[in-house]
Amino acid sequence: MPKLKVLSGEDVIKIFKSFGFAIAVQRGSHVKLVRIIQENEKQPITIPNHYEIDRGTLKAIIRQAARYIPEEELKKHFYSE
C-alpha cells in the first residue's frame, strides 16, 4: 500500500499550482487557493502553510481536492510508491 509523503505547506501549494490553482488570500499561516473554471464557478482549497503538514490534515486536503481533481492524479503527488 502506498505511503503518504511528508510535505510542507509550500510543497502542497506548488502541487496545486500545477493543477491551475492560484493564491487568493493568506490569513495568518493559512493560504486559500482558488481555481476559476468558468466566470461564476470557483474551486477553493485552504492549505496551512506549515513546515510539515500533519497526516490527518493532509488526508483532509486530499479529500477536499478530490471534489475537483481525479483522485488518481492526486495520488501521484501525495503518495510514495
C-alpha positions in Angstrom: 0.0 0.0 0.0 1.4 3.4 -0.9 2.5 5.6 2.0 1.6 9.3 2.4 4.6 11.6 1.8 5.7 14.1 4.4 5.1 17.5 2.8 5.3 21.2 3.8 2.7 23.8 3.1 4.9 25.2 0.3 5.2 21.8 -1.3 1.4 21.4 -1.3 0.9 24.9 -2.7 3.3 24.1 -5.6 1.4 20.9 -6.3 -1.9 22.7 -6.5 -0.4 25.5 -8.6 0.5 22.8 -11.2 -3.2 22.0 -11.4 -4.1 25.6 -12.2 -4.8 27.0 -8.7 -3.6 30.4 -7.7 -3.2 32.1 -4.3 -6.2 34.2 -3.5 -5.8 35.1 0.2 -3.4 34.4 3.0 -4.6 34.9 6.6 -2.1 34.0 9.2 -0.5 30.7 8.3 -3.4 29.6 6.1 -3.4 30.1 2.3 -6.6 30.0 0.3 -6.1 28.7 -3.2 -8.7 29.2 -5.9 -9.1 27.8 -9.4 -11.7 29.5 -11.6 -13.3 27.2 -14.1 -15.9 29.4 -15.5 -16.9 33.0 -14.8 -19.1 32.1 -11.9 -17.5 28.8 -10.7 -14.7 28.9 -8.3 -12.9 25.9 -6.7 -11.4 26.8 -3.3 -8.8 24.9 -1.2 -7.3 26.0 2.1 -3.8 24.9 2.9 -2.0 25.5 6.2 1.5 26.9 5.3 3.3 25.0 8.0 6.8 23.5 7.9 5.3 20.0 8.0 1.6 19.2 7.5 0.1 16.6 9.8 -1.0 13.4 8.1 -4.7 13.8 9.1 -4.7 17.3 7.7 -3.0 16.2 4.5 -5.7 13.5 4.1 -8.4 16.1 4.6 -6.8 18.3 1.9 -6.7 15.4 -0.5 -10.4 14.7 0.2 -11.2 18.3 -0.3 -9.3 18.5 -3.6 -10.8 15.2 -4.8 -14.0 17.1 -5.5 -12.2 18.9 -8.3 -9.3 16.7 -9.3 -9.4 13.0 -10.1 -8.0 11.0 -7.1 -5.6 9.1 -9.3 -3.8 12.3 -10.3 -3.6 13.5 -6.7 -2.1 10.2 -5.5 0.9 10.7 -7.8 1.8 13.8 -5.9 0.9 12.8 -2.3 1.8 9.1 -2.0 5.1 7.4 -2.4 5.2 4.2 -4.4 
